[in-house]
Amino acid sequence: MMSDVVIDYEKEHYPIGKPTVAQMIQLSLDEKNMSQKQLATEIGVSPSRISDYVSDRAEPTQKIARLLCVTLGITPAAMLGY
């Protein structure tokens, strides 16, 4: 079928990589219409720390990653890159 050809072509020439932790956090914030400041307050960190995560300047600790998963609805497997 033609659709199979298109799918195979796109997979080869335009692969979609796994999102980074920063991208997952930002996407989840957008989906929940939540600000970085609101997220920071909810999980007990500073807004600048959330900014560091979203801008990919820092990786969350395991404890914070767990809180992000619960608060934002991100699966632990996705957070770990699986």
Backbone as CSV, one residue per row, in Angstrom:
resi,resn,N_x,N_y,N_z,CA_x,CA_y,CA_z,C_x,C_y,C_z
1,MET,0.823,-1.177,0.000,0.000,0.000,0.000,0.875,1.251,0.000
2,MET,0.320,2.296,-0.526,1.041,3.560,-0.589,1.336,4.108,0.801
3,SER,0.405,3.917,1.734,0.620,4.445,3.081,1.824,3.779,3.752
4,ASP,2.048,2.506,3.484,3.211,1.810,4.039,4.511,2.393,3.501
5,VAL,4.505,2.752,2.232,5.680,3.347,1.615,5.978,4.697,2.264
6,VAL,4.938,5.490,2.476,5.106,6.803,3.096,5.621,6.656,4.525
7,ILE,5.045,5.731,5.274,5.470,5.503,6.660,6.928,5.077,6.704
8,ASP,7.318,4.140,5.854,8.707,3.685,5.815,9.658,4.821,5.438
9,TYR,9.249,5.640,4.465,10.073,6.772,4.042,10.260,7.750,5.200
10,GLU,9.179,8.080,5.886,9.264,9.029,6.998,10.118,8.482,8.136
11,LYS,9.992,7.196,8.421,10.815,6.601,9.482,12.300,6.687,9.137
12,GLU,12.618,6.506,7.868,14.020,6.529,7.455,14.572,7.946,7.359
13,HIS,13.808,8.857,6.792,14.316,10.197,6.504,13.944,11.260,7.535
14,TYR,12.898,11.018,8.284,12.442,11.983,9.289,12.111,11.285,10.598
15,PRO,13.096,10.602,11.177,12.800,9.868,12.421,12.451,10.834,13.557
16,ILE,11.549,10.391,14.388,11.162,11.174,15.561,11.872,10.566,16.758
17,GLY,12.782,11.337,17.322,13.542,10.861,18.466,12.740,10.926,19.751
18,LYS,13.277,10.314,20.779,12.629,10.370,22.083,12.800,11.767,22.662
19,PRO,11.752,12.268,23.311,11.868,13.616,23.891,12.817,13.614,25.087
20,THR,13.444,14.747,25.311,14.306,14.906,26.472,13.434,15.141,27.704
21,VAL,14.042,15.051,28.865,13.324,15.338,30.112,12.789,16.769,30.059
22,ALA,13.606,17.689,29.565,13.189,19.093,29.462,11.951,19.236,28.577
23,GLN,11.952,18.543,27.448,10.806,18.611,26.537,9.557,18.000,27.167
24,MET,9.725,16.897,27.887,8.574,16.270,28.541,7.965,17.174,29.602
25,ILE,8.828,17.820,30.370,8.324,18.730,31.410,7.570,19.886,30.759
26,GLN,8.172,20.506,29.737,7.527,21.644,29.087,6.212,21.238,28.431
27,LEU,6.193,20.104,27.756,4.961,19.629,27.120,3.875,19.384,28.158
28,SER,4.246,18.763,29.260,3.268,18.485,30.322,2.747,19.777,30.941
29,LEU,3.626,20.750,31.127,3.191,22.053,31.647,2.198,22.696,30.682
30,ASP,2.501,22.641,29.392,1.604,23.214,28.386,0.252,22.504,28.383
31,GLU,0.289,21.173,28.440,-0.956,20.399,28.421,-1.831,20.687,29.637
32,LYS,-1.197,20.908,30.773,-1.940,21.160,32.011,-2.193,22.655,32.238
33,ASN,-1.719,23.473,31.299,-1.862,24.924,31.422,-1.335,25.395,32.781
34,MET,-0.161,24.889,33.123,0.459,25.167,34.417,1.741,25.952,34.186
35,SER,2.006,26.916,35.035,3.239,27.696,34.910,4.381,26.979,35.638
36,GLN,5.596,27.386,35.307,6.751,26.831,35.997,6.691,27.182,37.481
37,LYS,6.211,28.357,37.782,6.099,28.790,39.176,5.094,27.918,39.934
38,GLN,3.972,27.600,39.310,2.977,26.728,39.950,3.564,25.349,40.209
39,LEU,4.279,24.820,39.226,4.904,23.508,39.396,5.923,23.542,40.527
40,ALA,6.722,24.590,40.554,7.739,24.721,41.608,7.091,24.706,42.989
41,THR,6.022,25.459,43.140,5.314,25.512,44.422,4.757,24.140,44.785
42,GLU,4.191,23.470,43.802,3.561,22.170,44.061,4.555,21.095,44.489
43,ILE,5.755,21.109,43.911,6.717,20.051,44.268,7.774,20.511,45.270
44,GLY,7.727,21.792,45.646,8.609,22.270,46.709,10.022,22.616,46.299
45,VAL,10.181,23.150,45.096,11.490,23.625,44.663,11.348,25.072,44.199
46,SER,12.467,25.721,43.931,12.409,27.108,43.482,12.020,27.172,42.000
47,PRO,11.369,28.253,41.603,11.039,28.419,40.181,12.278,28.388,39.280
48,SER,13.395,28.889,39.780,14.614,28.863,38.965,15.087,27.428,38.719
49,ARG,14.803,26.551,39.670,15.177,25.137,39.485,14.357,24.519,38.359
50,ILE,13.068,24.824,38.336,12.218,24.321,37.251,12.708,24.887,35.922
51,SER,13.078,26.165,35.913,13.618,26.780,34.703,14.870,26.043,34.233
52,ASP,15.718,25.643,35.172,16.917,24.874,34.821,16.552,23.543,34.174
53,TYR,15.527,22.874,34.692,15.097,21.590,34.118,14.539,21.790,32.710
54,VAL,13.695,22.810,32.549,13.036,23.048,31.262,14.030,23.507,30.198
55,SER,15.040,24.248,30.599,16.036,24.717,29.636,17.181,23.722,29.449
56,ASP,17.068,22.563,30.094,18.055,21.480,29.954,19.417,21.848,30.533
57,ARG,19.431,22.756,31.527,20.679,23.100,32.202,20.944,22.179,33.387
58,ALA,19.915,21.444,33.823,20.065,20.539,34.967,19.110,19.367,34.810
59,GLU,19.478,18.255,35.402,18.628,17.065,35.443,18.049,16.949,36.852
60,PRO,16.776,16.598,36.955,16.199,16.442,38.298,16.783,15.235,39.025
61,THR,16.854,15.346,40.342,17.273,14.201,41.150,16.184,13.144,41.082
62,GLN,16.479,11.971,41.590,15.488,10.895,41.570,14.238,11.294,42.351
63,LYS,14.419,11.937,43.480,13.286,12.371,44.297,12.422,13.381,43.541
64,ILE,13.055,14.368,42.925,12.325,15.389,42.173,11.696,14.778,40.923
65,ALA,12.404,13.873,40.267,11.850,13.207,39.084,10.566,12.465,39.444
66,ARG,10.560,11.819,40.595,9.367,11.106,41.050,8.209,12.091,41.256
67,LEU,8.499,13.225,41.886,7.471,14.242,42.101,6.966,14.814,40.770
68,LEU,7.875,15.016,39.828,7.470,15.500,38.508,6.555,14.501,37.816
69,CYS,6.892,13.228,37.913,6.055,12.188,37.306,4.651,12.205,37.882
70,VAL,4.557,12.264,39.193,3.247,12.251,39.857,2.458,13.511,39.522
71,THR,3.103,14.651,39.612,2.430,15.931,39.423,2.028,16.169,37.969
72,LEU,2.903,15.800,37.049,2.655,16.089,35.641,2.068,14.919,34.861
73,GLY,2.008,13.749,35.482,1.454,12.589,34.793,2.402,11.992,33.768
74,ILE,3.688,12.128,34.020,4.706,11.531,33.145,5.023,10.150,33.700
75,THR,5.108,9.160,32.834,5.443,7.824,33.332,6.916,7.781,33.722
76,PRO,7.241,7.013,34.752,8.653,6.867,35.141,9.511,6.343,33.997
77,ALA,8.982,5.427,33.196,9.750,4.897,32.069,10.105,5.993,31.085
78,ALA,9.176,6.895,30.807,9.452,8.005,29.895,10.505,8.934,30.496
79,MET,10.399,9.191,31.785,11.361,10.067,32.451,12.766,9.474,32.382
80,LEU,12.848,8.150,32.432,14.156,7.478,32.362,14.636,7.250,30.934
81,GLY,13.805,7.590,29.961,14.217,7.479,28.568,13.950,6.149,27.915
82,TYR,13.042,5.353,28.480,12.725,4.043,27.876,11.577,4.156,26.914
